[in-house]
Amino acid sequence: MIAPRNPDEPEPFEVHIHGAVADFFRPGGALSLGWEKELGNFEERPQQAQMASAIAVAVEEGKHLAVEAGTGVGKSFAYLVPAILAALESKSQAVISTHTISLQEQLIKKDIPFLQRHLGRDFKAVLAKGRGNYLCLRRLARAEGFSGDLFPTSQMRELDRVKVWAQETGDGTLQELSPEPPHDVWSAVNVEQGNCMGQRCPEFKRCFLMLARARMRDAALVVVNHHLFFSDLAMKAAGGGLLPEAPVCVLDEAHQIENAASDHLGIRLSQYSFEHWLRRLFVPESGKGLLVVLRKGEAQNMAVAVRTAIDEMFGQIRDATKIAAGTKSRETVREPLAIEVSAPDLIRRLCHQIHEIHNELTDLDVRAELMAAKRRGGELALALDAFLKQSQPDSVYWVELEGARRKQIVLYSAPIEVGPVLEEELFAKVRTVVMTSATLAVNGELSYFKKRIGAGSADESVFGSPFDFARQMKIFLPRKMPEPNSPDFVAAAARAVCHLVDLTKGSAFVLCTSGSFLRDLVERVRPHCDERGYPVLSQGGGMPRHAMLEKFKSNVGSVLFGLDSFWMGVDVRGEALSNVIITRLPFAVPDEPVVAARMERIKDRGGDPFKELSLPEAVLKFRQGVGRLIRSRTDTGIIAILDPRFQKKWYGRYFRRALPECEIEFIGPDDGRSDGDFQ
């Protein structure tokens, strides 16, 4: 007799996709035929077929897999095909997560539509967004009805604009509304966790979020970003979640996993986050807010008391740290601050009053609004308690001064190591997790990456790039440079940059590791670039990153000076970029709280923080920076490395091994100096 299946156990998952995957990628298969039909000039990439095969095996066997695949392999097709086939055969879903919007758009607008035409299987794919991106029609109607008591006149006009847009929008997401309304207006009308009436809602059948969820349930492939993926992972750990329980998850741009996970497994509390919650309830300056609508004067007074307590608390925190003296913008808090605060208790008292008001009402709409406000207040009090008491285990705590126009203190915590959490909440619960990037290996091995993210048991594969780097790329090294900590380094670097940008007539990325160094370097190099007509773009100059990148692409000959975000996730093809100048080896600043805490943890274990953390992290980032140059088979250009440690220090060999085989040329300025140095 066969025992009945336990309904709490997952459905059995068994797929046989390896043959179909191999057929799709074989010479003359569906990929090459579809490519020739639509684009022409198909070039076979054996690494792509090998990667797809490795993923198919991992999916069939229920294993995790870390894959490094060099630029040009075509990673997206290599993981999309086995993920789609597995989802279709098992009647389940696969989740694909990316770090950058550009890759997400490539998948949704280009790669997936191509596969829908040529894979030979009908399937649906959706782009999932966080619930806060969706308009709530019920909350919009409520906000309109009470707008006089909720918003000042200028925001009421914005509310009217949202109302008109609501009749025209396709999917009801903020990304379709341009320009975006003020945060206070959108947060009053968007979908909010804990503020959903479900099938009792009068707008249930038209609800943008519910329609999106229906599309998600009907899709074989769900595409998300790392922000939503790890936020959802944290919610699932607490019993919630939005994304499906997919047996196959693919994390592209996997070099960002540790940072993305850390952001969502800790605390971030700004003074503005408390003010925003309180403004929703009562704004004493304008006499607006939900408590005004309900005519609840006692609760309004409590909201004022909470605001006062919050202001006093942040003032005490400022005084208790070196931030108060203006000497630092960031301070690690190694033990609970010696301050007496009433804010958490007052927040809870206000939440209790909100709960009592909720129980007095019969209007389901307003009751839902109050419960969401109470829930948010409870979250703020809980997180504030956790920070003040430092009750989150294995975490580091710090305060930071942020803001361009309005400086505010922000309270932070983050796990020192995300590996144990991901091992328990991701790798132990999802059948197959595939992690891929062009840069995961250090010294040819993926063990460092796997250890950092808790995927020690994952299989691993490394597939090189199909590009001909020996033909497409050349390395330039200065004969002599001062040490990076020398006061002469920035002047020498400026002379080297001027020499190098002339070699390619601009079209250069100058990658820096600190804002102060970048500003000094730009000041010294700009006159040279202006004289020769090379437009200069500098990060931190007020232009948004995406606008800088678009301007760089459209103005061939530009010289872009960039910090951390330009070392990775940036794709510039063709003549716009033919020169990448790495000014310093990208070692992390050791006084960043999380980095410092991780170093201390390694030291406490008797290890070497430099060898075990600083060096491998710098090598990975270095590989990312080098990878900005050659993005296609037709790209050509130069990589220049100004940091003399690359040539002189014992650890320079790890960076040298990270470079592809190509010609190296030693350079110096053509100024008549016999030794040809930049000193």
C-alpha positions as CSV (number, residue, x, y, z in Angstrom):
1,M,0.0,0.0,0.0
2,I,1.3,3.4,-0.9
3,A,1.2,5.9,1.9
4,P,-0.6,9.2,1.1
5,R,1.6,12.2,0.4
6,N,1.9,14.7,3.2
7,P,0.2,17.9,2.0
8,D,2.9,19.9,3.8
9,E,5.6,18.4,1.7
10,P,6.5,20.1,-1.6
11,E,5.5,18.5,-4.9
12,P,8.2,16.2,-6.3
13,F,10.4,18.0,-8.7
14,E,11.9,16.0,-11.5
15,V,12.9,17.4,-14.9
16,H,14.9,16.1,-17.8
17,I,16.1,19.2,-19.8
18,H,19.7,18.5,-20.6
19,G,19.0,17.1,-24.1
20,A,16.7,20.0,-25.0
21,V,19.2,22.5,-23.8
22,A,22.0,20.9,-25.8
23,D,19.8,20.9,-28.9
24,F,19.1,24.6,-28.6
25,F,22.7,25.6,-28.4
26,R,24.2,23.1,-30.9
27,P,25.6,24.4,-34.2
28,G,22.6,24.8,-36.6
29,G,20.2,24.6,-33.6
30,A,17.4,27.0,-32.8
31,L,19.7,29.7,-31.3
32,S,21.8,30.0,-34.4
33,L,18.8,29.8,-36.8
34,G,16.9,32.4,-34.9
35,W,20.0,34.7,-34.6
36,E,20.7,34.4,-38.4
37,K,17.1,35.1,-39.2
38,E,16.8,38.2,-37.0
39,L,20.4,39.6,-36.7
40,G,22.7,37.7,-39.0
41,N,26.4,37.1,-38.5
42,F,25.9,34.4,-35.8
43,E,29.1,33.4,-34.1
44,E,29.2,30.2,-32.2
45,R,30.3,30.5,-28.5
46,P,31.2,27.1,-27.1
47,Q,31.5,28.6,-23.6
48,Q,27.8,29.5,-23.8
49,A,26.7,26.0,-24.6
50,Q,29.0,24.6,-21.9
51,M,27.6,27.0,-19.3
52,A,24.0,26.1,-20.3
53,S,24.8,22.4,-20.0
54,A,26.3,22.9,-16.5
55,I,23.2,24.7,-15.4
56,A,20.9,22.1,-16.8
57,V,22.8,19.4,-14.9
58,A,22.5,21.4,-11.6
59,V,18.8,21.9,-12.1
60,E,18.2,18.2,-12.9
61,E,20.3,17.1,-9.9
62,G,19.0,19.7,-7.5
63,K,22.3,21.3,-6.8
64,H,23.5,24.9,-6.3
65,L,26.0,26.2,-8.9
66,A,28.4,29.2,-9.0
67,V,29.5,30.1,-12.5
68,E,32.0,32.6,-13.7
69,A,31.5,33.4,-17.4
70,G,33.7,36.0,-19.0
71,T,32.4,38.9,-21.0
72,G,30.9,37.9,-24.3
73,V,29.9,34.4,-23.3
74,G,26.2,35.3,-23.5
75,K,25.3,34.4,-19.9
76,S,21.7,35.4,-20.1
77,F,20.7,32.9,-22.8
78,A,22.8,30.2,-21.0
79,Y,20.8,30.5,-17.9
80,L,17.4,31.6,-19.3
81,V,17.0,28.5,-21.5
82,P,17.4,25.8,-18.8
83,A,15.4,27.9,-16.3
84,I,12.5,28.3,-18.7
85,L,12.5,24.6,-19.7
86,A,12.7,23.5,-16.1
87,A,9.8,25.7,-15.2
88,L,7.7,24.5,-18.1
89,E,8.4,20.8,-17.5
90,S,7.8,20.9,-13.8
91,K,4.8,23.3,-14.1
92,S,6.5,25.6,-11.6
93,Q,8.3,28.9,-11.9
94,A,11.9,30.2,-12.1
95,V,13.1,33.5,-10.6
96,I,15.8,35.5,-12.3
97,S,17.4,38.4,-10.3
98,T,19.7,41.1,-11.5
99,H,21.5,44.0,-9.8
100,T,21.3,46.7,-12.5
101,I,18.2,48.1,-14.2
102,S,20.1,47.9,-17.6
103,L,20.4,44.1,-17.4
104,Q,16.9,43.8,-16.2
105,E,15.7,45.8,-19.3
106,Q,17.9,43.7,-21.6
107,L,16.2,40.5,-20.3
108,I,12.7,41.8,-20.5
109,K,12.9,43.8,-23.8
110,K,15.4,41.8,-25.8
111,D,16.6,38.3,-24.6
112,I,13.3,36.9,-23.3
113,P,11.2,38.1,-26.4
114,F,13.9,36.4,-28.6
115,L,13.4,33.1,-26.8
116,Q,9.7,33.4,-26.9
117,R,10.0,33.5,-30.7
118,H,12.7,30.8,-31.1
119,L,12.8,28.4,-28.1
120,G,9.9,26.4,-29.6
121,R,7.9,26.5,-26.3
122,D,5.2,28.9,-25.4
123,F,5.9,30.6,-22.1
124,K,5.1,33.9,-20.3
125,A,7.5,36.1,-18.4
126,V,6.8,39.0,-16.1
127,L,8.9,41.8,-14.4
128,A,8.0,41.8,-10.7
129,K,8.2,45.0,-8.8
130,G,7.9,45.7,-5.1
131,R,4.3,46.4,-3.8
132,G,5.2,50.0,-3.0
133,N,5.6,50.7,-6.8
134,Y,1.9,50.1,-7.4
135,L,-1.0,52.6,-7.2
136,C,-3.8,51.6,-4.8
137,L,-7.1,52.8,-6.3
138,R,-8.9,52.5,-2.9
139,R,-6.3,54.7,-1.1
140,L,-6.4,57.1,-4.0
141,A,-10.2,57.5,-3.6
142,R,-9.7,57.9,0.2
143,A,-7.0,60.5,-0.3
144,E,-9.2,62.5,-2.6
145,G,-12.1,62.4,-0.2
146,F,-10.0,63.7,2.7
147,S,-7.5,65.7,0.6
148,G,-8.3,69.0,2.4
149,D,-7.3,67.6,5.7
150,L,-4.3,65.6,4.4
151,F,-2.4,67.7,1.9
152,P,-1.4,71.4,1.4
153,T,-2.6,73.0,-1.8
154,S,0.5,72.2,-3.9
155,Q,0.3,68.5,-3.0
156,M,-3.5,68.5,-3.8
157,R,-2.6,69.5,-7.4
158,E,-0.2,66.5,-7.5
159,L,-3.0,64.3,-6.3
160,D,-5.2,65.5,-9.1
161,R,-2.4,64.6,-11.6
162,V,-2.2,61.1,-10.1
163,K,-6.0,60.7,-10.5
164,V,-5.9,61.6,-14.2
165,W,-2.9,59.2,-14.7
166,A,-4.8,56.4,-12.9
167,Q,-7.3,56.4,-15.8
168,E,-4.6,56.0,-18.4
169,T,-1.9,53.8,-16.9
170,G,-1.2,50.3,-18.2
171,D,0.1,48.6,-15.1
172,G,-0.3,51.3,-12.4
173,T,3.4,51.5,-11.4
174,L,5.3,54.6,-10.3
175,Q,7.8,54.0,-13.2
176,E,5.0,55.0,-15.7
177,L,4.3,58.3,-14.0
178,S,6.5,61.1,-15.1
179,P,7.5,63.3,-13.4
180,E,7.2,61.3,-10.2
181,P,5.0,62.9,-7.5
182,P,6.4,64.0,-4.1
183,H,7.1,61.2,-1.8
184,D,4.4,62.2,0.7
185,V,1.7,62.1,-2.1
186,W,2.8,58.8,-3.5
187,S,3.1,57.1,-0.1
188,A,-0.5,58.1,0.6
189,V,-1.8,56.3,-2.5
190,N,0.5,53.4,-3.2
191,V,0.0,49.8,-2.2
192,E,1.3,49.4,1.4
193,Q,2.1,46.2,3.3
194,G,-0.5,45.6,6.0
195,N,-3.0,48.0,4.3
196,C,-4.7,45.7,2.0
197,M,-8.4,44.6,2.3
198,G,-8.0,41.8,-0.2
199,Q,-11.3,40.6,-1.7
200,R,-13.2,42.9,0.6
201,C,-11.7,45.9,-1.3
202,P,-14.2,47.6,-3.6
203,E,-11.4,48.0,-6.2
204,F,-10.3,44.3,-5.9
205,K,-11.1,43.4,-9.5
206,R,-9.2,46.4,-10.8
207,C,-6.3,46.3,-8.4
208,F,-3.0,46.8,-10.2
209,L,-1.1,44.7,-7.6
210,M,-3.6,41.8,-7.8
211,L,-3.5,41.9,-11.6
212,A,0.3,41.8,-11.4
213,R,0.2,38.9,-9.0
214,A,-2.2,37.0,-11.4
215,R,0.3,37.6,-14.2
216,M,3.1,36.4,-12.0
217,R,1.2,33.1,-11.1
218,D,0.6,32.5,-14.8
219,A,4.3,33.1,-15.8
220,A,7.0,30.5,-16.1
221,L,9.7,33.2,-15.6
222,V,9.7,36.0,-13.0
223,V,12.4,38.7,-13.4
224,V,13.3,40.8,-10.3
225,N,16.1,42.9,-9.0
226,H,18.4,42.0,-6.1
227,H,16.7,44.7,-4.0
228,L,13.3,43.0,-4.2
229,F,14.8,39.5,-4.1
230,F,16.6,40.0,-0.8
231,S,13.9,42.2,0.7
232,D,11.4,39.4,-0.1
233,L,13.8,36.8,1.4
234,A,13.8,38.8,4.6
235,M,10.0,39.0,4.6
236,K,9.8,35.2,4.0
237,A,12.0,34.7,7.0
238,A,9.4,36.7,9.0
239,G,6.5,34.8,7.5
240,G,5.6,37.1,4.6
241,G,6.8,37.5,1.0
242,L,5.6,38.5,-2.4
243,L,7.6,36.4,-4.9
244,P,6.7,32.8,-5.7
245,E,8.4,29.8,-3.9
246,A,10.4,28.9,-7.1
247,P,12.5,25.7,-7.1
248,V,15.0,27.4,-9.5
249,C,16.5,30.8,-8.8
250,V,19.2,32.5,-10.9
251,L,21.2,35.4,-9.4
252,D,23.0,37.3,-12.2
253,E,25.6,40.0,-11.3
254,A,26.3,37.7,-8.4
255,H,29.3,39.7,-7.3
256,Q,26.7,42.0,-5.7
257,I,25.0,39.3,-3.6
258,E,26.8,40.0,-0.3
259,N,26.2,43.7,-0.4
260,A,22.6,43.4,-1.5
261,A,21.8,40.9,1.2
262,S,23.6,42.9,3.9
263,D,21.5,46.0,3.0
264,H,18.2,44.1,3.6
265,L,19.2,42.1,6.7
266,G,20.1,45.0,8.9
267,I,18.7,48.4,10.0
268,R,18.5,51.8,8.4
269,L,16.7,54.5,10.4
270,S,16.8,58.1,9.4
271,Q,15.2,61.0,11.2
272,Y,13.2,61.5,8.0
273,S,11.7,58.0,8.3
274,F,10.2,58.9,11.7
275,E,9.1,62.3,10.4
276,H,7.4,60.8,7.3
277,W,5.4,58.4,9.5
278,L,4.4,61.2,11.8
279,R,3.4,63.5,9.0
280,R,1.0,60.9,7.8
281,L,-0.7,61.1,11.1
282,F,-0.5,64.8,12.0
283,V,1.5,67.8,10.7
284,P,1.2,70.5,13.4
285,E,2.5,73.3,11.1
286,S,-0.3,72.9,8.6
287,G,-2.9,71.1,10.7
288,K,-3.1,68.2,8.2
289,G,-3.1,64.4,8.6
290,L,-5.1,61.3,9.3
291,L,-5.7,62.2,12.9
292,V,-7.1,65.6,11.8
293,V,-9.6,63.8,9.5
294,L,-10.7,61.7,12.5
295,R,-10.7,64.7,14.9
296,K,-8.6,62.9,17.5
297,G,-6.9,65.7,19.5
298,E,-5.4,63.5,22.2
299,A,-3.6,61.3,19.6
300,Q,-2.5,64.5,17.8
301,N,-0.9,65.7,21.0
302,M,0.9,62.3,21.4
303,A,2.2,62.6,17.8
304,V,3.7,66.0,18.7
305,A,5.3,64.4,21.9
306,V,6.8,61.6,19.7
307,R,8.2,64.2,17.3
308,T,9.8,66.1,20.1
309,A,11.3,62.9,21.6
310,I,12.7,61.9,18.2
311,D,14.3,65.3,17.7
312,E,15.8,65.1,21.2
313,M,17.1,61.6,20.7
314,F,18.9,62.4,17.4
315,G,20.4,65.5,19.2
316,Q,21.7,63.2,22.0
317,I,23.1,60.8,19.4
318,R,24.8,63.6,17.6
319,D,26.4,64.8,20.9
320,A,27.4,61.2,21.9
321,T,29.4,60.7,18.7
322,K,32.3,62.5,17.0
323,I,29.8,63.5,14.3
324,A,28.8,66.4,16.6
325,A,32.3,68.0,16.3
326,G,32.1,67.8,12.5
327,T,35.3,65.8,12.4
328,K,33.7,62.6,10.9
329,S,30.6,61.8,8.8
330,R,30.5,58.2,10.1
331,E,31.0,56.7,13.5
332,T,31.0,53.0,14.6
333,V,28.9,52.5,17.7
334,R,30.7,49.6,19.5
335,E,28.3,49.5,22.5
336,P,24.9,50.9,23.4
337,L,25.0,54.6,23.6
338,A,24.9,56.0,27.1
339,I,21.8,58.1,26.5
340,E,18.3,58.1,28.1
341,V,15.5,58.2,25.5
342,S,11.8,58.0,25.7
343,A,11.1,57.7,21.9
344,P,10.5,53.9,21.6
345,D,8.0,53.9,24.5
346,L,6.2,57.0,23.2
347,I,5.9,55.5,19.7
348,R,4.3,52.4,21.3
349,R,1.9,54.5,23.3
350,L,0.9,56.3,20.1
351,C,0.4,53.0,18.3
352,H,-1.8,51.9,21.2
353,Q,-4.0,55.0,20.8
354,I,-4.2,54.3,17.0
355,H,-5.3,50.8,17.8
356,E,-8.1,52.1,20.1
357,I,-9.2,54.6,17.5
358,H,-9.3,51.7,14.9
359,N,-11.6,49.7,17.2
360,E,-14.0,52.6,17.5
361,L,-14.5,52.8,13.7
362,T,-16.7,50.9,11.3
363,D,-15.3,52.3,8.1
364,L,-13.2,49.4,6.7
365,D,-11.2,51.7,4.5
366,V,-10.1,54.0,7.3
367,R,-9.5,51.0,9.7
368,A,-7.1,49.5,7.1
369,E,-5.3,52.9,6.9
370,L,-4.9,53.0,10.7
371,M,-3.7,49.4,11.0
372,A,-1.0,50.1,8.4
373,A,0.1,53.2,10.4
374,K,0.1,51.2,13.6
375,R,2.1,48.5,11.9
376,R,4.7,50.9,10.6
377,G,5.0,52.6,14.0
378,G,5.6,49.2,15.6
379,E,8.4,48.4,13.0
380,L,10.1,51.8,13.8
381,A,9.9,51.2,17.5
382,L,11.3,47.7,17.2
383,A,14.1,48.7,14.9
384,L,15.0,51.6,17.2
385,D,15.1,49.4,20.2
386,A,17.3,46.9,18.4
387,F,19.7,49.7,17.5
388,L,19.8,51.4,20.9
389,K,20.2,48.0,22.7
390,Q,22.3,46.5,20.0
391,S,20.2,43.4,20.2
392,Q,20.7,42.0,16.7
393,P,23.2,39.2,17.0
394,D,26.5,39.2,15.0
395,S,26.0,42.7,13.7
396,V,27.9,46.0,13.5
397,Y,26.2,49.3,14.4
398,W,27.1,52.8,13.2
399,V,25.7,56.3,12.7
400,E,26.2,58.4,9.6
401,L,25.7,62.0,8.6
402,E,23.9,62.1,5.2
403,G,22.2,64.5,2.9
404,A,23.3,67.1,0.4
405,R,20.9,70.0,1.3
406,R,19.6,68.8,4.6
407,K,22.1,66.9,6.8
408,Q,20.6,64.2,8.9
409,I,21.9,61.4,11.1
410,V,21.1,57.9,10.0
411,L,21.3,54.8,12.3
412,Y,22.6,51.7,10.7
413,S,23.2,48.0,11.5
414,A,24.3,45.2,9.3
415,P,25.3,41.6,9.8
416,I,29.0,41.1,9.9
417,E,28.7,38.0,7.8
418,V,25.7,37.3,5.6
419,G,26.9,33.8,4.8
420,P,25.2,32.0,7.7
421,V,21.9,33.8,7.1
422,L,21.8,33.0,3.4
423,E,22.9,29.4,4.0
424,E,19.8,29.0,6.2
425,E,17.2,31.2,4.4
426,L,18.2,30.8,0.7
427,F,20.4,27.8,0.0
428,A,18.7,25.4,2.5
429,K,15.2,26.4,1.2
430,V,15.6,26.7,-2.6
431,R,16.3,23.6,-4.6
432,T,18.7,25.1,-7.1
433,V,20.4,28.5,-6.9
434,V,22.6,29.5,-9.8
435,M,24.9,32.4,-9.2
436,T,26.8,33.9,-12.2
437,S,29.0,36.9,-13.0
438,A,32.0,37.7,-15.2
439,T,34.0,38.2,-12.0
440,L,33.7,35.7,-9.2
441,A,37.1,34.0,-9.1
442,V,40.2,35.0,-7.2
443,N,43.3,33.4,-8.5
444,G,41.2,31.1,-10.7
445,E,39.1,29.8,-7.8
446,L,35.5,30.5,-6.6
447,S,36.0,29.3,-3.0
448,Y,36.3,32.9,-1.6
449,F,33.0,34.0,-3.2
450,K,31.1,30.8,-2.1
451,K,32.3,31.2,1.5
452,R,31.3,34.8,1.7
453,I,27.7,34.1,0.7
454,G,27.2,30.8,2.5
455,A,27.2,28.7,-0.6
456,G,30.1,26.5,0.3
457,S,28.5,23.3,-1.0
458,A,27.7,24.7,-4.4
459,D,29.3,23.2,-7.5
460,E,31.4,25.6,-9.5
461,S,32.4,26.3,-13.1
462,V,34.6,28.8,-14.8
463,F,34.2,29.7,-18.5
464,G,36.6,32.1,-20.2
465,S,35.7,34.9,-22.5
466,P,35.5,34.2,-26.3
467,F,37.1,37.6,-27.0
468,D,40.6,37.8,-28.4
469,F,42.1,40.0,-25.8
470,A,45.6,39.7,-27.2
471,R,44.3,41.5,-30.3
472,Q,41.7,43.8,-28.8
473,M,43.5,45.1,-25.7
474,K,46.9,46.4,-24.5
475,I,48.1,47.2,-21.0
476,F,50.0,50.4,-20.3
477,L,52.1,50.8,-17.2
478,P,54.1,53.9,-16.1
479,R,57.8,53.3,-15.7
480,K,57.9,55.2,-12.4
481,M,55.2,56.5,-10.1
482,P,55.2,57.7,-6.5
483,E,53.5,55.5,-3.9
484,P,49.8,56.1,-3.7
485,N,50.1,57.6,-0.1
486,S,52.8,60.0,-1.3
487,P,51.8,63.7,-1.5
488,D,53.3,63.7,-5.0
489,F,51.0,60.9,-6.3
490,V,48.1,63.0,-7.4
491,A,50.3,65.3,-9.5
492,A,52.1,62.4,-11.1
493,A,48.7,60.7,-11.8
494,A,47.4,63.9,-13.4
495,R,50.5,64.0,-15.8
496,A,49.9,60.3,-16.6
497,V,46.2,60.8,-17.3
498,C,46.9,63.7,-19.6
499,H,49.4,61.6,-21.5
500,L,47.1,58.6,-21.7
501,V,43.9,60.5,-22.8
502,D,45.9,62.0,-25.7
503,L,46.7,58.4,-26.9
504,T,43.0,57.8,-27.6
505,K,41.8,61.4,-28.0
506,G,39.7,61.1,-25.0
507,S,37.1,58.3,-24.9
508,A,38.3,57.4,-21.4
509,F,37.1,56.2,-18.0
510,V,39.4,57.4,-15.2
511,L,38.5,55.1,-12.2
512,C,39.2,56.5,-8.8
513,T,38.8,55.1,-5.2
514,S,38.0,58.3,-3.2
515,G,36.1,61.5,-3.8
516,S,38.8,63.8,-2.6
517,F,41.4,62.3,-4.9
518,L,39.0,62.4,-7.8
519,R,38.2,66.1,-7.3
520,D,41.9,67.0,-7.0
521,L,42.7,65.0,-10.1
522,V,39.9,66.6,-12.2
523,E,41.1,70.0,-11.2
524,R,44.6,69.2,-12.5
525,V,43.5,67.4,-15.7
526,R,40.6,69.6,-16.8
527,P,42.7,72.4,-18.4
528,H,44.5,69.8,-20.5
529,C,41.2,68.3,-21.6
530,D,39.6,71.6,-22.3
531,E,42.5,72.7,-24.4
532,R,42.2,69.6,-26.6
533,G,38.4,69.6,-26.7
534,Y,37.8,66.5,-24.6
535,P,34.5,67.0,-22.6
536,V,35.0,66.2,-18.9
537,L,32.4,64.5,-16.8
538,S,33.0,64.1,-13.1
539,Q,31.1,62.1,-10.6
540,G,29.9,64.1,-7.6
541,G,29.5,67.2,-9.8
542,G,25.7,67.2,-9.5
543,M,24.9,65.2,-12.6
544,P,23.1,61.8,-11.9
545,R,25.1,58.7,-12.8
546,H,22.8,57.6,-15.6
547,A,22.8,61.1,-17.2
548,M,26.6,61.1,-17.0
549,L,26.8,57.7,-18.8
550,E,24.4,58.8,-21.5
551,K,26.3,62.0,-22.1
552,F,29.5,60.1,-22.2
553,K,28.1,57.7,-24.8
554,S,26.7,60.4,-27.0
555,N,29.8,62.6,-26.9
556,V,32.7,60.6,-28.3
557,G,36.0,61.8,-26.9
558,S,34.7,62.5,-23.4
559,V,36.8,61.8,-20.3
560,L,34.7,60.5,-17.4
561,F,36.1,60.5,-13.8
562,G,34.2,57.9,-11.8
563,L,34.0,56.3,-8.4
564,D,32.7,53.0,-7.1
565,S,29.6,52.7,-9.3
566,F,31.5,53.1,-12.5
567,W,33.9,50.2,-11.7
568,M,31.0,47.8,-12.4
569,G,27.7,47.3,-14.1
570,V,28.5,49.9,-16.9
571,D,28.3,48.8,-20.5
572,V,29.8,51.2,-23.1
573,R,30.5,49.6,-26.5
574,G,32.2,51.0,-29.5
575,E,34.4,54.1,-30.0
576,A,32.9,56.0,-27.1
577,L,35.2,54.0,-24.7
578,S,38.6,52.9,-25.7
579,N,40.7,53.8,-22.6
580,V,40.2,52.7,-19.0
581,I,42.7,54.2,-16.5
582,I,42.8,52.6,-13.0
583,T,44.4,55.2,-10.8
584,R,44.8,53.1,-7.6
585,L,44.2,49.4,-6.8
586,P,40.7,49.4,-5.3
587,F,41.3,48.3,-1.7
588,A,38.3,49.0,0.5
589,V,38.6,51.8,3.1
590,P,39.3,49.9,6.3
591,D,37.4,52.3,8.5
592,E,34.0,51.5,6.8
593,P,32.1,49.9,9.7
594,V,31.2,46.6,8.0
595,V,34.6,46.2,6.5
596,A,36.3,47.0,9.8
597,A,34.0,44.5,11.7
598,R,34.8,41.8,9.2
599,M,38.5,42.4,9.5
600,E,38.2,42.2,13.3
601,R,36.3,39.0,13.1
602,I,39.0,37.4,10.9
603,K,41.7,38.7,13.3
604,D,39.9,37.3,16.3
605,R,39.9,33.9,14.5
606,G,43.7,34.2,14.2
607,G,43.5,34.9,10.5
608,D,45.1,37.6,8.3
609,P,42.4,40.3,7.3
610,F,44.5,41.5,4.4
611,K,45.0,38.2,2.8
612,E,41.5,36.8,3.6
613,L,39.4,39.9,2.9
614,S,41.1,43.1,1.6
615,L,43.1,41.5,-1.1
616,P,40.5,39.2,-2.7
617,E,37.9,42.0,-2.6
618,A,40.3,44.3,-4.3
619,V,41.1,41.8,-6.9
620,L,37.5,41.2,-7.7
621,K,36.8,44.9,-8.0
622,F,39.9,45.4,-10.1
623,R,38.6,42.7,-12.5
624,Q,35.3,44.6,-12.7
625,G,37.1,47.8,-13.6
626,V,39.2,46.1,-16.3
627,G,36.1,44.5,-17.6
628,R,34.6,47.9,-18.6
629,L,36.8,48.1,-21.7
630,I,36.1,45.2,-24.0
631,R,32.3,44.6,-24.3
632,S,32.1,43.1,-27.8
633,R,34.3,41.3,-30.4
634,T,34.9,44.6,-32.2
635,D,35.9,46.7,-29.2
636,T,39.6,47.7,-28.9
637,G,41.5,49.8,-26.4
638,I,43.9,50.2,-23.6
639,I,44.0,49.6,-19.9
640,A,46.4,51.8,-17.9
641,I,47.3,51.0,-14.2
642,L,49.0,53.9,-12.4
643,D,49.4,52.3,-9.0
644,P,53.0,51.2,-8.6
645,R,52.0,48.5,-6.1
646,F,50.7,46.6,-9.2
647,Q,54.4,46.1,-10.2
648,K,56.3,46.3,-7.0
649,K,54.4,44.6,-4.1
650,W,54.2,40.9,-3.5
651,Y,50.5,40.9,-3.8
652,G,50.7,42.6,-7.2
653,R,50.9,39.1,-8.8
654,Y,47.3,38.5,-7.8
655,F,46.2,41.5,-9.8
656,R,48.5,40.6,-12.7
657,R,47.0,37.1,-12.8
658,A,43.5,38.7,-13.1
659,L,44.4,40.3,-16.4
660,P,43.9,38.4,-19.7
661,E,47.0,37.6,-21.8
662,C,47.8,40.7,-23.9
663,E,50.7,43.0,-24.7
664,I,52.2,45.3,-22.0
665,E,53.8,48.6,-22.9
666,F,55.7,50.8,-20.4
667,I,55.1,54.5,-20.8
668,G,56.3,58.0,-19.7
669,P,55.4,61.5,-20.9
670,D,57.0,62.7,-24.0
671,D,58.6,65.7,-22.4
672,G,62.3,65.1,-23.0
673,R,63.0,63.4,-19.7
674,S,65.4,60.5,-20.3
675,D,64.0,58.2,-17.7
676,G,60.5,58.7,-19.0
677,D,58.8,58.7,-15.5
678,F,55.8,60.6,-14.2
679,Q,57.4,61.7,-11.0
